[in-house]
Amino acid sequence: MAYSSDPDYRPTIGILLYPGYTLLDLAGPQIAIGNQGNTLLFWKDKNPVRGDNGPELVPTTTFAEYDGNIDVLLVPGGFGVEDAMGDPEIIEFLQRAAKTARIVSSACTGTLLLAAAGLLNGRKATTHWFVYDAIEKNFPEIELVRDARVVIDGNVFTSGGVTAGIELGIRLLEEAKGSRVAATTELAMCYDPQPPFGTGSPSKAGPDLLKAAIKYAEKIGTEKLWLAAP
């Protein structure tokens, strides 16, 4: 069931920015739903916010300017998520925005931020496999679903790591505009994953690649406290 039967309806997606977000975690969902809606980028001020691998985005709207005007709240993951979890201004904004958004969603390790804000209590959710164990240890009130691309529990949508955010965006669009619009968008995006090595999940990769991926993440990121082999 779409929000509206009006073909001209354009949902508004509000995306949280914070230092150290992963660009694809927000760009993946946004590219799916953005052409059919409006996008707001939220941060404390309107100075550029740097992602975890360099690119900067300019916020459109400050936390203080939020007036309850979004349909979808999206929280990306990234190597800056630990610091963001300890930022009371971010947590307060998420709690406030979640009260008025139709859909609350996260991509990748953005699930940790929703969890820190208490927005996943009693819910099923997924996240990047890097932090499966950390979620279960630190947030036992969440029913973690491993090896899932997208998990939907009521009005809460969460996705697995990085590229799973594209599927999240398609599901968000389906919720907002219906399955036909979402299916057409999937086709227009040429979204037909055929990964060259087929190693995109721990269950497919094997232990050697799993260890290598963890070392890679430890080298480039700051999430050492959260990293754990599933």
C-alpha positions as CSV (number, residue, x, y, z in Angstrom):
1,M,0.0,0.0,0.0
2,A,1.5,3.3,-1.1
3,Y,1.3,6.4,1.0
4,S,-0.8,8.1,-1.7
5,S,-2.6,7.1,-4.9
6,D,-1.7,10.5,-6.4
7,P,0.8,9.9,-9.2
8,D,2.3,13.3,-8.6
9,Y,3.0,12.6,-4.9
10,R,6.7,13.1,-4.0
11,P,7.8,11.7,-0.7
12,T,10.4,13.7,1.2
13,I,13.5,11.8,2.5
14,G,15.5,13.3,5.3
15,I,19.1,12.0,5.5
16,L,21.3,12.4,8.6
17,L,24.8,13.6,7.9
18,Y,27.7,13.3,10.4
19,P,31.5,13.3,10.1
20,G,32.6,9.9,8.8
21,Y,29.4,8.8,7.0
22,T,29.9,6.3,4.1
23,L,28.8,8.0,0.9
24,L,27.2,5.0,-0.7
25,D,25.1,4.3,2.4
26,L,23.2,7.5,1.7
27,A,23.7,7.7,-2.1
28,G,22.4,4.2,-2.7
29,P,19.0,4.7,-1.1
30,Q,18.8,8.2,-2.4
31,I,19.4,7.4,-6.0
32,A,16.5,4.9,-5.8
33,I,13.9,7.1,-4.2
34,G,15.3,10.6,-4.8
35,N,14.1,11.0,-8.4
36,Q,10.6,10.3,-7.2
37,G,10.8,12.6,-4.2
38,N,12.6,15.4,-2.4
39,T,15.8,15.1,-0.4
40,L,16.9,17.0,2.7
41,L,20.3,16.6,4.3
42,F,20.4,17.2,8.0
43,W,23.2,18.4,10.2
44,K,23.9,20.8,13.1
45,D,24.8,23.6,10.8
46,K,25.2,24.1,7.0
47,N,28.9,23.7,6.8
48,P,30.2,20.8,4.5
49,V,30.3,17.4,6.3
50,R,33.2,15.1,5.3
51,G,32.5,11.4,4.7
52,D,34.8,8.6,5.8
53,N,36.6,8.3,2.5
54,G,36.9,12.0,1.6
55,P,33.8,13.4,-0.2
56,E,32.0,16.3,1.5
57,L,28.2,17.0,1.3
58,V,26.6,20.3,2.2
59,P,23.6,20.1,4.5
60,T,20.3,21.6,3.4
61,T,18.7,21.8,6.8
62,T,19.8,22.1,10.3
63,F,18.5,20.1,13.2
64,A,16.9,23.2,14.6
65,E,15.1,23.8,11.3
66,Y,13.4,20.4,11.3
67,D,9.7,20.9,11.3
68,G,8.4,17.4,10.9
69,N,8.2,17.6,7.2
70,I,9.8,14.3,6.2
71,D,8.2,11.0,5.1
72,V,11.4,8.9,5.4
73,L,14.2,9.3,7.9
74,L,17.4,7.7,6.7
75,V,20.5,7.1,8.8
76,P,23.7,6.0,6.9
77,G,26.5,4.1,8.4
78,G,30.2,4.9,8.3
79,F,33.4,4.8,10.2
80,G,32.3,7.8,12.1
81,V,29.3,6.1,13.6
82,E,30.9,5.5,17.0
83,D,31.5,9.2,17.6
84,A,28.0,9.9,16.4
85,M,26.5,7.4,18.8
86,G,27.9,9.5,21.7
87,D,26.7,12.8,20.4
88,P,23.6,13.9,22.3
89,E,22.5,16.4,19.7
90,I,22.4,13.6,17.0
91,I,20.5,11.3,19.3
92,E,18.0,13.9,20.2
93,F,17.4,14.8,16.6
94,L,16.8,11.2,15.6
95,Q,14.4,10.7,18.5
96,R,12.5,13.8,17.5
97,A,12.5,13.1,13.8
98,A,11.3,9.5,14.3
99,K,8.2,10.7,16.0
100,T,6.9,12.4,12.8
101,A,8.5,10.4,10.0
102,R,6.3,7.7,8.3
103,I,9.3,5.5,7.9
104,V,12.5,5.2,10.0
105,S,15.4,3.6,8.2
106,S,19.1,2.9,8.3
107,A,21.7,1.6,5.9
108,C,24.7,-0.4,7.0
109,T,26.1,0.5,10.4
110,G,23.5,3.3,10.7
111,T,21.6,0.6,12.6
112,L,23.9,1.3,15.5
113,L,22.7,4.9,15.6
114,L,19.1,3.9,15.6
115,A,19.9,1.5,18.3
116,A,21.7,4.1,20.4
117,A,18.6,6.3,20.1
118,G,16.4,3.5,21.4
119,L,14.5,3.4,18.1
120,L,14.9,-0.4,17.5
121,N,13.8,-1.7,20.9
122,G,11.7,-4.8,20.3
123,R,12.3,-4.7,16.6
124,K,13.9,-7.0,14.0
125,A,16.8,-5.3,12.3
126,T,19.9,-6.0,10.3
127,T,23.2,-4.2,9.7
128,H,26.7,-4.7,8.3
129,W,28.2,-8.0,9.3
130,F,31.1,-6.1,10.9
131,V,28.9,-5.3,13.8
132,Y,26.6,-8.3,14.2
133,D,28.2,-9.4,17.5
134,A,28.3,-5.8,18.8
135,I,24.6,-5.3,18.2
136,E,23.7,-8.5,20.0
137,K,26.1,-7.8,22.9
138,N,25.2,-4.1,23.4
139,F,21.6,-4.0,22.3
140,P,20.0,-7.3,23.4
141,E,16.5,-5.7,23.0
142,I,17.0,-5.9,19.2
143,E,16.2,-9.1,17.3
144,L,19.1,-9.1,14.9
145,V,18.6,-10.8,11.5
146,R,21.9,-12.0,10.1
147,D,22.6,-12.4,6.4
148,A,19.7,-10.2,5.3
149,R,19.8,-7.5,2.7
150,V,16.7,-5.6,4.0
151,V,14.6,-6.2,7.1
152,I,11.2,-4.5,7.5
153,D,9.5,-4.5,10.9
154,G,6.5,-2.2,10.9
155,N,7.6,1.2,9.9
156,V,11.3,0.5,10.5
157,F,13.5,-0.5,7.5
158,T,17.1,-1.5,8.0
159,S,19.6,-2.9,5.5
160,G,22.9,-4.8,5.5
161,G,26.2,-3.3,4.6
162,V,26.9,-0.6,2.0
163,T,25.5,-1.8,-1.3
164,A,22.4,-3.3,0.4
165,G,21.3,0.3,0.8
166,I,20.3,0.3,-2.9
167,E,17.8,-2.4,-2.2
168,L,16.7,-0.4,0.9
169,G,16.0,2.6,-1.4
170,I,13.9,0.5,-3.7
171,R,11.9,-0.9,-0.8
172,L,11.4,2.6,0.6
173,L,10.1,3.7,-2.9
174,E,7.8,0.7,-3.0
175,E,6.3,1.7,0.4
176,A,5.9,5.3,-0.8
177,K,4.7,5.0,-4.4
178,G,3.8,1.3,-4.9
179,S,5.4,-1.7,-6.4
180,R,5.0,-0.7,-10.0
181,V,6.9,2.5,-9.6
182,A,9.6,0.7,-7.6
183,A,9.9,-2.0,-10.2
184,T,10.2,0.5,-13.0
185,T,12.9,2.3,-11.1
186,E,14.8,-0.9,-10.5
187,L,14.8,-1.4,-14.2
188,A,15.8,2.2,-15.0
189,M,18.7,1.9,-12.6
190,C,19.8,-1.4,-14.3
191,Y,19.9,-2.9,-10.8
192,D,20.7,-6.5,-11.5
193,P,23.6,-7.5,-9.2
194,Q,25.9,-10.1,-10.6
195,P,29.0,-9.7,-8.4
196,P,32.2,-10.8,-10.1
197,F,33.5,-13.0,-7.2
198,G,30.3,-13.9,-5.3
199,T,32.0,-13.1,-2.0
200,G,29.7,-10.3,-0.8
201,S,28.6,-12.0,2.5
202,P,30.5,-13.9,5.2
203,S,28.6,-17.1,4.5
204,K,29.9,-17.0,0.9
205,A,33.4,-15.6,1.4
206,G,35.0,-18.2,3.7
207,P,37.2,-17.6,6.7
208,D,40.4,-16.4,5.0
209,L,38.6,-13.6,3.1
210,L,36.7,-12.8,6.3
211,K,39.9,-12.2,8.2
212,A,41.3,-10.1,5.4
213,A,38.1,-7.9,5.3
214,I,38.3,-7.3,9.0
215,K,42.0,-6.3,8.8
216,Y,41.0,-4.0,5.9
217,A,38.3,-2.3,7.9
218,E,40.6,-1.9,11.0
219,K,43.2,-0.2,8.8
220,I,40.9,2.3,7.2
221,G,38.4,2.9,9.9
222,T,37.9,3.6,13.6
223,E,35.4,0.9,14.5
224,K,37.9,-1.4,16.1
225,L,35.7,-1.7,19.3
226,W,32.8,-2.9,17.2
227,L,34.5,-5.2,14.7
228,A,33.9,-8.9,15.3
229,A,33.8,-11.9,13.0
230,P,30.3,-13.3,12.9
